[in-house]
């Protein structure tokens, strides 16, 4: 059952935010819907029977006042390079937990840097509780433990999307200029974007991927402390963004298959890999972030954490339609 605490969903009127609000309400939550756009926010709140509040991040005093009666903020307002730091700082000042669905490398570096302050404030800061990070981060922890601690780690994700929101596209545009980036000998190193393209085996066939500057890279280091890490993303196939069955309405969610992958190599040369399979990636994100909010509200977490450190390597397996395998079948 949902916890009794009150929490705020910031960016509720956005594409992903509205999906989260609906799922939360269906699970019995009554989040405070918040954001900068009054009319869309009011319309969503009326449709779901939930409270709402117009909150802008540019007014720190008003923002902190808005946090006075909540225990947690779930940030769904991207690009997170524009919203995460300011909102997380306000949460620390107010003694409020902070979680988000972002996946931006520079933002993760900033938020993990708040660990000591979060401990002092007795709250949790957990970025990346959506598909892109949860799928790879929890697999990274899983395979690293299998080899007794990874020396080298590779992670990848391939998302199947029914309808992409504008926030995700904007976040990608702002993130790509940072280049490819990899972690080598414990240090982040710039890598030309497009370098390092390779092909990985996924349950639905071979997939071309390339290193990308996403939060996965820093989250994987946080979860495993592997000195050498590459985070890949599937090279976009336009046909995969909107898969069509003979009748897409009849196929429904079965038309969408999203995947995570991770491979760890230990100091002794031993290797382990695993795959995560789920359905449409936004549906996974919605379920994951609401569950993450529920777990965070239990109050045991104090500090800044990646999803796998906060909730364990098996966290994705608690979500509907999600499985993990260590070997691929012959099909």
BASEMI-857686 format. One line per 10 residues: number of its first residue (from 1); their letters; for each residue x negated, y, z of N, C-alpha, C. Coordinates in steps of 0.2 Angstrom, whole numbers, plus 5000, padded with zeros to 4 digits. Layout:
REM BASEMI-857686
NUM> A> X/Y/Z/X/Y/Z/X/Y/Z  ...
This chain:
REM BASEMI-857686
1> XXXXXXXXXX> 4996/4994/5000/5000/5000/5000/4996/5006/5000  4998/5012/4997/4994/5018/4997/4993/5021/5004  4987/5024/5005/4986/5027/5011/4990/5033/5012  4991/5035/5018/4995/5041/5020/4992/5048/5019  4986/5048/5018/4983/5055/5017/4985/5058/5010  4985/5064/5010/4987/5068/5004/4980/5070/5000  4981/5069/4993/4976/5070/4989/4978/5074/4983  4973/5078/4980/4974/5082/4974/4972/5079/4968  4976/5080/4963/4973/5078/4956/4972/5084/4952  4966/5086/4951/4964/5092/4948/4964/5090/4940
11> XXXXXXXXXX> 4967/5095/4936/4967/5093/4929/4973/5089/4927  4978/5089/4931/4984/5084/4931/4987/5085/4924  4988/5091/4921/4991/5093/4915/4988/5091/4909  4982/5088/4910/4978/5086/4904/4980/5079/4901  4977/5077/4896/4979/5071/4893/4978/5065/4898  4972/5064/4901/4971/5059/4906/4974/5060/4912  4974/5067/4914/4977/5068/4921/4984/5066/4921  4988/5067/4916/4995/5066/4916/4996/5058/4916  4992/5054/4913/4992/5047/4914/4991/5045/4921  4986/5048/4924/4984/5046/4931/4990/5048/4936
21> XXXXXXXXXX> 4993/5054/4935/4998/5056/4939/5004/5051/4939  5006/5049/4933/5011/5044/4932/5010/5038/4935  5003/5035/4934/5001/5029/4938/5001/5029/4945  4999/5035/4948/4999/5036/4955/5006/5036/4958  5010/5040/4954/5017/5040/4957/5020/5033/4957  5019/5029/4952/5021/5022/4951/5019/5018/4957  5013/5019/4959/5010/5016/4965/5012/5018/4972  5016/5023/4972/5019/5026/4978/5015/5032/4981  5010/5034/4977/5007/5040/4979/5011/5047/4978  5010/5052/4981/5012/5058/4980/5007/5064/4980
31> XXXXXXXXXX> 5002/5063/4974/4997/5068/4974/4999/5075/4973  4995/5080/4975/4997/5087/4973/4994/5088/4966  4998/5089/4962/4995/5090/4955/4993/5098/4954  4987/5098/4952/4983/5105/4952/4980/5106/4945  4979/5112/4944/4975/5114/4938/4976/5122/4936  4974/5124/4931/4974/5131/4929/4980/5133/4925  4983/5128/4922/4989/5130/4917/4996/5129/4921  4999/5134/4923/5005/5134/4927/5011/5130/4923  5013/5132/4917/5019/5129/4914/5018/5122/4913  5013/5119/4910/5012/5112/4909/5012/5108/4916
41> XXXXXXXXXX> 5009/5111/4920/5009/5108/4927/5015/5108/4930  5019/5113/4930/5026/5113/4933/5031/5108/4929  5030/5107/4923/5034/5103/4919/5032/5096/4921  5026/5094/4922/5024/5087/4924/5026/5086/4931  5025/5091/4935/5027/5090/4942/5035/5088/4943  5039/5092/4939/5046/5091/4939/5048/5084/4936  5045/5082/4931/5046/5076/4928/5045/5070/4933  5040/5071/4937/5037/5065/4941/5040/5066/4948  5043/5072/4950/5045/5073/4957/5039/5074/4961  5034/5077/4959/5028/5078/4963/5027/5086/4965
51> XXXXXXXXXX> 5023/5087/4970/5021/5094/4971/5016/5097/4966  5015/5103/4965/5010/5106/4961/5008/5112/4964  5002/5114/4961/4999/5121/4963/4994/5123/4958  4995/5129/4956/4990/5132/4951/4983/5134/4955  4978/5131/4953/4971/5132/4956/4966/5134/4951  4963/5139/4951/4957/5141/4947/4951/5140/4950  4945/5138/4947/4939/5137/4950/4935/5143/4950  4937/5148/4947/4934/5154/4947/4935/5159/4953  4939/5157/4957/4941/5160/4964/4939/5156/4969  4933/5156/4972/4931/5151/4977/4935/5151/4983
61> XXXXXXXXXX> 4937/5157/4985/4941/5158/4991/4948/5155/4991  4951/5156/4985/4958/5153/4984/4957/5145/4983  4951/5143/4980/4950/5136/4979/4949/5133/4986  4946/5135/4990/4945/5132/4997/4951/5132/5001  4955/5138/5000/4962/5138/5003/4966/5132/5001  4966/5131/4994/4970/5126/4991/4968/5119/4994  4962/5118/4996/4959/5111/4999/4961/5110/5006  4964/5115/5009/4964/5115/5017/4969/5109/5019  4974/5107/5014/4979/5102/5017/4978/5096/5013  4972/5094/5010/4971/5088/5006/4965/5085/5009
71> XXXXXXXXXX> 4965/5078/5008/4959/5074/5011/4954/5072/5005  4957/5072/4999/4952/5070/4993/4955/5074/4987  4950/5075/4983/4951/5078/4976/4949/5073/4971  4953/5071/4966/4951/5067/4960/4951/5072/4954  4945/5073/4952/4944/5078/4946/4945/5075/4939  4950/5077/4936/4951/5074/4929/4950/5079/4924  4947/5085/4925/4947/5091/4921/4940/5091/4918  4939/5089/4912/4933/5089/4908/4933/5095/4903  4927/5097/4901/4921/5095/4902/4919/5096/4909  4916/5090/4912/4914/5091/4919/4908/5095/4921
81> XXXXXXXXXX> 4904/5097/4915/4899/5101/4916/4901/5108/4918  4908/5109/4917/4911/5116/4919/4915/5115/4925  4917/5109/4928/4921/5109/4933/4918/5105/4939  4914/5100/4938/4912/5096/4944/4908/5099/4949  4903/5103/4948/4899/5106/4953/4902/5110/4958  4906/5115/4955/4910/5120/4959/4915/5116/4963  4919/5112/4960/4924/5108/4964/4921/5104/4969  4915/5100/4968/4912/5096/4973/4909/5101/4979  4907/5106/4977/4904/5111/4982/4910/5113/4987  4915/5115/4984/4921/5117/4988/4924/5111/4992
91> XXXXXXXXXX> 4923/5105/4990/4925/5099/4994/4921/5098/5000  4914/5099/4999/4910/5098/5004/4911/5104/5009  4912/5110/5007/4914/5115/5012/4920/5114/5016  4925/5111/5013/4931/5109/5016/4932/5103/5019  4927/5099/5019/4927/5092/5022/4931/5087/5018  4931/5087/5012/4936/5084/5008/4932/5079/5003  4934/5073/5002/4931/5068/4998/4932/5071/4990  4927/5069/4986/4927/5071/4979/4926/5065/4975  4930/5063/4970/4929/5058/4965/4931/5061/4958  4928/5059/4953/4930/5061/4946/4929/5056/4941
101> XXXXXXXXXX> 4931/5057/4935/4931/5052/4930/4926/5054/4924  4921/5059/4926/4916/5061/4921/4911/5056/4919  4907/5058/4914/4901/5053/4912/4896/5057/4909  4894/5063/4912/4889/5067/4909/4883/5067/4914  4877/5066/4910/4871/5064/4914/4869/5070/4918  4869/5076/4916/4867/5082/4920/4871/5083/4926  4878/5082/4925/4882/5082/4931/4881/5077/4936  4879/5071/4934/4878/5066/4939/4871/5067/4943  4866/5070/4940/4860/5072/4943/4862/5077/4949  4866/5082/4947/4868/5087/4952/4872/5084/4958
111> XXXXXXXXXX> 4877/5080/4956/4881/5077/4961/4878/5072/4966  4873/5068/4963/4870/5063/4967/4865/5067/4972  4863/5073/4970/4859/5078/4974/4862/5080/4980  4869/5079/4980/4873/5082/4986/4873/5076/4991  4870/5071/4991/4870/5065/4995/4870/5067/5003  4864/5071/5004/4863/5073/5012/4869/5077/5014  4871/5082/5010/4876/5087/5012/4883/5083/5013  4884/5078/5009/4890/5074/5009/4890/5070/5016  4884/5067/5017/4884/5064/5024/4885/5068/5030  4882/5074/5029/4883/5079/5035/4891/5081/5035
121> XXXXXXXXXX> 4894/5082/5030/4901/5084/5029/4906/5078/5031  4903/5072/5031/4907/5066/5033/4912/5064/5027  4910/5065/5021/4914/5064/5015/4910/5060/5010  4914/5058/5005/4911/5054/4999/4911/5058/4993  4906/5058/4989/4906/5061/4982/4904/5055/4977  4909/5053/4973/4909/5047/4969/4911/5049/4962  4906/5051/4958/4907/5053/4951/4908/5047/4946  4911/5047/4941/4911/5042/4936/4916/5036/4937  4922/5037/4940/4926/5031/4942/4931/5030/4936  4929/5031/4930/4933/5029/4924/4929/5024/4920
131> XXXXXXXXXX> 4932/5022/4914/4930/5016/4911/4922/5016/4910  4920/5021/4906/4913/5021/4904/4908/5020/4909  4909/5022/4915/4904/5021/4920/4905/5015/4924  4911/5014/4926/4913/5008/4931/4911/5002/4927  4913/5001/4921/4911/4995/4917/4904/4993/4917  4900/4998/4916/4893/4997/4915/4889/4997/4922  4891/5001/4926/4888/5002/4933/4889/4995/4937  4895/4993/4937/4896/4987/4941/4893/4981/4938  4893/4980/4931/4889/4975/4928/4881/4976/4930  4879/4982/4930/4872/4983/4931/4870/4980/4938
141> XXXXXXXXXX> 4874/4982/4943/4873/4979/4950/4873/4972/4950  4878/4969/4946/4879/4962/4946/4873/4958/4943  4870/4960/4937/4865/4956/4934/4858/4958/4938  4857/4964/4940/4851/4965/4944/4851/4961/4950  4856/4960/4954/4856/4955/4959/4854/4948/4957  4856/4946/4951/4855/4939/4949/4847/4938/4948  4844/4943/4946/4837/4942/4945/4832/4945/4951  4836/4946/4956/4832/4948/4962/4830/4955/4962  4833/4960/4958/4831/4967/4957/4828/4968/4951  4831/4972/4946/4829/4973/4939/4823/4977/4939
151> XXXXXXXXXX> 4818/4975/4935/4813/4979/4933/4815/4983/4926  4819/4980/4922/4821/4983/4916/4829/4982/4916  4832/4987/4914/4840/4986/4914/4842/4990/4907  4847/4986/4904/4851/4989/4898/4858/4989/4900  4862/4994/4898/4869/4994/4899/4872/4997/4892  4878/4995/4891/4882/4997/4885/4889/4997/4886  4893/5001/4883/4900/5000/4883/4903/5002/4876  4909/4999/4875/4912/5000/4869/4920/5000/4871  4922/5006/4869/4929/5008/4872/4934/5008/4866  4940/5004/4867/4945/5004/4862/4950/5009/4865
161> XXXXXXXXXX> 4952/5014/4861/4956/5020/4863/4962/5021/4859  4968/5021/4862/4974/5022/4859/4975/5029/4857  4974/5034/4861/4974/5041/4859/4969/5045/4863  4964/5047/4860/4959/5051/4864/4961/5058/4866  4960/5060/4872/4961/5067/4874/4956/5072/4872  4958/5078/4872/4953/5083/4870/4947/5084/4874  4949/5083/4881/4943/5083/4886/4937/5079/4885  4939/5073/4883/4933/5068/4881/4929/5070/4875  4932/5072/4870/4929/5075/4864/4925/5081/4866  4927/5086/4870/4924/5091/4872/4917/5090/4876
171> XXXXXXXXXX> 4918/5085/4880/4913/5083/4885/4907/5080/4880  4909/5076/4875/4904/5073/4871/4900/5078/4867  4904/5083/4865/4900/5089/4861/4895/5093/4865  4897/5094/4871/4893/5097/4876/4887/5093/4878  4888/5086/4878/4883/5082/4881/4877/5080/4876  4879/5079/4869/4875/5077/4864/4869/5081/4863  4869/5088/4864/4863/5092/4863/4857/5090/4868  4859/5086/4873/4853/5084/4878/4849/5079/4875  4851/5076/4869/4847/5071/4866/4849/5064/4868  4844/5059/4867/4846/5052/4869/4844/5050/4876
181> XXXXXXXXXX> 4839/5052/4879/4837/5050/4885/4836/5043/4887  4831/5041/4891/4830/5035/4894/4827/5036/4900  4826/5030/4904/4822/5031/4910/4816/5026/4910  4810/5028/4911/4804/5025/4910/4800/5026/4916  4798/5020/4919/4794/5021/4925/4797/5025/4931  4804/5025/4931/4807/5029/4936/4809/5036/4934  4806/5038/4928/4807/5045/4926/4812/5046/4920  4816/5051/4920/4820/5052/4914/4816/5055/4909  4816/5052/4903/4812/5055/4897/4817/5056/4891  4815/5062/4888/4819/5064/4882/4818/5059/4877
191> XXXXXXXXXX> 4823/5058/4873/4823/5053/4867/4827/5056/4861  4824/5056/4855/4828/5059/4850/4835/5055/4849  4840/5059/4849/4846/5056/4848/4847/5052/4841  4849/5046/4841/4849/5042/4836/4843/5037/4835  4838/5038/4840/4832/5034/4840/4834/5028/4844  4831/5022/4843/4833/5016/4847/4839/5012/4845  4842/5013/4839/4848/5010/4838/4847/5002/4837  4851/4998/4840/4850/4991/4840/4857/4988/4840  4857/4981/4839/4863/4978/4839/4864/4973/4845  4870/4973/4848/4871/4969/4854/4877/4964/4852
201> XXXXXXXXXX> 4876/4958/4856/4882/4953/4855/4888/4955/4860  4894/4956/4858/4899/4957/4862/4905/4952/4860  4909/4951/4865/4914/4946/4864/4918/4946/4857  4919/4952/4854/4922/4953/4848/4918/4953/4842  4911/4952/4843/4906/4952/4837/4900/4956/4839  4896/4956/4834/4890/4961/4835/4892/4968/4834  4888/4972/4838/4890/4979/4839/4884/4983/4838  4884/4988/4834/4878/4993/4834/4879/4998/4839  4873/4999/4843/4873/5004/4848/4867/5009/4848  4868/5014/4852/4862/5018/4852/4861/5022/4859
211> XXXXXXXXXX> 4855/5023/4861/4855/5027/4868/4858/5033/4868  4862/5035/4873/4866/5041/4874/4864/5044/4881  4865/5051/4881/4864/5055/4887/4870/5055/4892  4872/5049/4894/4878/5049/4898/4876/5047/4905  4881/5048/4910/4880/5047/4917/4879/5040/4918  4880/5035/4914/4879/5028/4915/4871/5027/4917  4867/5031/4913/4860/5031/4914/4858/5032/4921  4860/5037/4924/4859/5039/4931/4862/5035/4936  4869/5033/4934/4872/5028/4939/4869/5022/4939  4866/5019/4934/4863/5013/4934/4857/5013/4938
221> XXXXXXXXXX> 4853/5018/4938/4847/5019/4942/4849/5019/4950  4855/5023/4951/4857/5024/4958/4859/5017/4961  4862/5013/4956/4865/5006/4959/4860/5001/4959  4854/5001/4956/4849/4996/4955/4842/4998/4957  4840/5004/4956/4833/5007/4957/4829/5004/4952  4831/5001/4946/4827/4999/4941/4823/5004/4938  4816/5004/4937/4812/5009/4934/4813/5011/4927  4815/5005/4923/4816/5006/4916/4823/5005/4914  4827/5010/4911/4834/5009/4910/4836/5012/4903  4840/5009/4899/4843/5012/4893/4850/5011/4894
231> XXXXXXXXXX> 4854/5016/4893/4861/5016/4892/4863/5017/4885  4867/5012/4882/4869/5013/4875/4877/5014/4875  4879/5017/4870/4886/5017/4868/4887/5015/4861  4892/5012/4859/4894/5009/4853/4894/5015/4848  4891/5014/4842/4892/5019/4837/4899/5019/4834  4902/5024/4834/4909/5025/4832/4911/5022/4826  4916/5017/4826/4919/5015/4820/4926/5017/4820  4928/5022/4815/4934/5025/4815/4940/5020/4816  4939/5014/4813/4945/5009/4813/4946/5007/4820  4941/5007/4824/4941/5004/4831/4945/5008/4836
241> XXXXXXXXXX> 4945/5015/4834/4948/5020/4838/4956/5019/4838  4959/5016/4833/4966/5015/4833/4967/5008/4830  4966/5003/4833/4967/4996/4830/4974/4995/4828  4975/4992/4822/4981/4990/4820/4982/4983/4819  4988/4980/4822/4990/4973/4821/4995/4973/4816  4997/4967/4814/5002/4967/4809/5008/4971/4810  5010/4972/4817/5015/4976/4820/5012/4979/4826  5009/4985/4826/5006/4988/4832/5011/4989/4837  5017/4990/4836/5022/4990/4842/5023/4984/4845  5023/4978/4841/5024/4972/4844/5017/4970/4848
251> XXXXXXXXXX> 5012/4972/4845/5005/4970/4848/5004/4973/4855  5006/4980/4855/5005/4983/4861/4998/4983/4863  4997/4983/4870/4991/4983/4873/4986/4978/4871  4989/4972/4868/4985/4967/4866/4980/4969/4860  4982/4974/4856/4978/4976/4851/4971/4980/4853  4971/4981/4859/4965/4985/4862/4961/4980/4866  4954/4980/4864/4949/4977/4868/4943/4981/4869  4942/4983/4876/4936/4987/4877/4931/4982/4881  4924/4984/4880/4919/4980/4883/4914/4984/4887  4911/4981/4892/4905/4983/4895/4900/4977/4894
261> XXXXXXXXXX> 4893/4979/4895/4888/4974/4894/4882/4977/4898  4879/4972/4901/4872/4974/4905/4868/4968/4905  4861/4969/4904/4856/4964/4904/4850/4967/4909  4848/4963/4913/4843/4964/4918/4837/4959/4917  4831/4962/4917/4825/4958/4917/4821/4959/4924  4820/4954/4927/4816/4954/4934/4809/4955/4933  4806/4956/4939/4798/4957/4939/4795/4951/4937  4798/4945/4937/4795/4939/4935/4797/4937/4928  4800/4941/4925/4802/4940/4918/4809/4936/4917  4812/4934/4923/4818/4931/4922/4824/4936/4920
271> XXXXXXXXXX> 4829/4934/4916/4834/4938/4913/4841/4936/4915  4845/4941/4915/4852/4939/4916/4856/4944/4913  4862/4942/4909/4866/4947/4906/4874/4945/4908  4878/4950/4907/4885/4948/4908/4889/4953/4904  4895/4951/4903/4900/4956/4899/4906/4957/4903  4909/4963/4902/4916/4964/4905/4921/4965/4899  4927/4962/4900/4932/4963/4895/4938/4966/4898  4941/4971/4895/4947/4974/4897/4951/4976/4891  4957/4980/4893/4961/4982/4887/4959/4989/4885  4964/4993/4884/4963/5000/4882/4960/5004/4887
281> XXXXXXXXXX> 4955/5008/4885/4950/5011/4890/4953/5016/4894  4958/5020/4892/4961/5024/4896/4966/5021/4901  4969/5015/4900/4973/5012/4905/4968/5009/4910  4962/5007/4908/4957/5005/4913/4955/5011/4918  4954/5017/4915/4952/5022/4918/4957/5024/4923  4963/5025/4921/4969/5027/4926/4969/5022/4932  4969/5015/4931/4970/5011/4936/4963/5011/4941  4958/5012/4938/4951/5012/4941/4951/5018/4946  4953/5024/4943/4952/5030/4947/4957/5031/4953  4963/5028/4952/4968/5028/4957/4966/5023/4963
291> XXXXXXXXXX> 4963/5017/4961/4961/5013/4966/4955/5015/4969  4950/5019/4966/4944/5022/4969/4946/5027/4974  4952/5031/4972/4954/5036/4977/4957/5032/4983  4960/5027/4982/4963/5023/4988/4957/5020/4993  4952/5018/4989/4947/5015/4993/4943/5020/4997  4942/5026/4994/4938/5032/4997/4942/5035/5003  4949/5035/5002/4953/5038/5007/4952/5033/5014  4950/5027/5013/4949/5023/5019/4944/5026/5024  4939/5030/5021/4935/5034/5025/4928/5031/5027  4927/5025/5025/4920/5022/5027/4914/5025/5023
301> XXXXXXXXXX> 4915/5028/5017/4910/5031/5013/4908/5038/5015  4901/5039/5016/4899/5045/5018/4892/5047/5014  4893/5051/5009/4887/5052/5005/4889/5052/4997  4884/5052/4993/4885/5052/4986/4884/5046/4983  4888/5043/4979/4887/5036/4977/4889/5035/4970  4886/5030/4967/4889/5027/4960/4895/5022/4962  4899/5021/4957/4905/5016/4958/4903/5009/4961  4897/5006/4959/4895/5000/4961/4893/5000/4968  4889/5005/4970/4887/5006/4977/4893/5007/4982  4898/5011/4979/4903/5013/4983/4908/5008/4984
311> XXXXXXXXXX> 4910/5004/4979/4915/4999/4979/4913/4992/4978  4907/4991/4976/4904/4984/4975/4904/4982/4967  4900/4977/4966/4900/4975/4959/4906/4972/4956  4910/4969/4960/4917/4966/4958/4922/4971/4958  4921/4977/4959/4927/4982/4959/4931/4981/4952  4928/4981/4946/4932/4980/4940/4937/4974/4940  4935/4969/4943/4939/4963/4943/4946/4964/4947  4946/4969/4951/4952/4970/4955/4957/4974/4951  4956/4976/4944/4960/4980/4940/4963/4975/4935  4970/4977/4933/4973/4972/4929/4970/4971/4922
321> XXXXXXXXXX> 4970/4964/4920/4968/4963/4913/4960/4963/4912  4957/4963/4917/4949/4964/4917/4946/4957/4919  4941/4955/4915/4937/4949/4916/4930/4950/4915  4926/4946/4919/4919/4946/4918/4916/4939/4916  4911/4939/4911/4908/4932/4909/4901/4933/4909  4897/4927/4910/4890/4927/4910/4888/4924/4903  4892/4921/4900/4890/4918/4893/4896/4919/4888  4894/4920/4882/4899/4921/4877/4901/4914/4874  4908/4913/4872/4910/4907/4869/4907/4907/4862  4909/4902/4859/4907/4901/4852/4911/4904/4847
331> X> 4916/4907/4848/4921/4910/4843/4918/4917/4842
